[in-house]
Amino acid sequence: MPTKRHEITTMKRKRAEKTGVYLPGLNGLRFFAAILVVLGHVELLKEYHGYSNIYSHPAVYELGRMGVTFFFVLSGFLITYLLLTEKKVVGSISIRKFYIRRILRIWPLYFLLVLLSFFILPRIGFFNIPTLSSNLPVYFNYTLPLFLLFLPQLALSIFPPVPYAEPLWSIGVEEQFYLMWPLLLKRFRRFLALAIGIVVAGYLIKQLAFMIASQSTDATAIKYWNYFINFFYFTRIECMAIGAIGAWCVFKRKGAILKLVYHKATQIVVYALVAYSLMTGANKPVYNYSLYSILFCLVILNVATNPHSLLKVESRLFIFLGNISYSIYMFHEIAIKIAINTLAKLFSTTFNGIASNIGLYAFTIILTLIIASLSYLLFETKFLRLKYKFSIIRSGSDVKREENKLISTSKATLSTGF
């Protein structure tokens, strides 16, 4: 006979299976964040190839970094909201299922790009990147283990970038966050104090390291302090914690805070500041992204949870583009390389003129979307179906999949008369 505790647990699990979390607009925001990275890296790849470029302009230089920071905030927001919902509905957090879901979502594409970047593309002359490709065999025995251990930001802090694998640094940071975050949420009751503590600690570590390094006169010490500073510059856990605080405000229905966030004047100011921060070189380059993360969090709160948001990015097209945003981010440098080489060979261009650059950007975006779509439909979805089986709280595409099933069942019932 099942015990009372078992019956309660079973009841909570069944209730969780019926619980779905769909936050509109997040897919659209994912896509725009990914496109920011693509746009910035077009100029970066042009610089690598010795073509005329504007990558040194602070606004362009920071464009991709801003996009990645937006991803961090969004990840902290969504993951935290789902975990808090699971804890409320079920009574606890399944660490095992959380890790399995993250593995099925992140690892296949991550290790595919590692395989391509370290073993396949270096053997194809077409994908050679001047000044970088020659470094790969020199540092291979150091960089590959770090990538395999999900420490790519440490590799990027010490060694030259690995062609096409450079975007993986942010995936490594997210995996480190995912490793600790559900454990902390499960064990700590004072969530707000925990999240604020992480934000403050992240800020202080960076400032303190920079201050000590600035006072040092020993060349060797400065070298190692730079490694340390670079590592924590990339490891923006505090940005994810800011997103988590936003999720907590929504989950706990903090009316006074949300009323201020949702106010029309607040929205106008936030959107204007975000646009200004993205399009100008003011206060750049950026060492600490906390203030920008707060702005991004306010955008996410309005787009995803405010029925009267001035910014609407919810449609079937944006849902699909958001679904392929992970592949966009992972494969965009390969697409840029193909676009640069193809256009340079066909038209003997050095990308000095407006027309050639418009062609490069258009070709890059189209090619990136094609590659990302194929990756998503032919590769990622196989693992996403497995991930779905380990979902406790349905979210995003899982909720849409359930809705589509219900619609299909309803149509079939109506057509048969039963």
Secondary structure, DSSP 8 states (H G I E B T S, - for coil): ---HHHHHHHHHHHHHHT-EE--TTHHHHHHHHHHHHHHHHHHHHHHHTT----TTSHHHHHHHHHHHHHHHHHHHHHHHHHHHHHHHHHSS--HHHHHHHHHHHHHHHHHHHHHIIIIIGGG-GGG--TTTGGGHHHHHHHHHHHHHTT-HHHHHHHS---TTTTTHHHHHHHHHHHHHHHHHHHH-S-HHHHHHHHHHHHHHHHHHHHHHHHH---HHHHHHHHHHHHHHHH--HHHHHHHHHHHHHHHTT-HHHHHHHHSHHHHHHHHHHHHHHHHS-TT-S-S--HHHHHHHHHHHHHHHH-TT-S----SHHHHHHHHTHHHHHHHHHHHHHHHHHHHHHHH---S-SHHHHHHHHHHHHHHHHHHHHHHIIIIIHHHHHHHHHT-SSEETHHHHHHHHHHHHHHHHHHHHT-
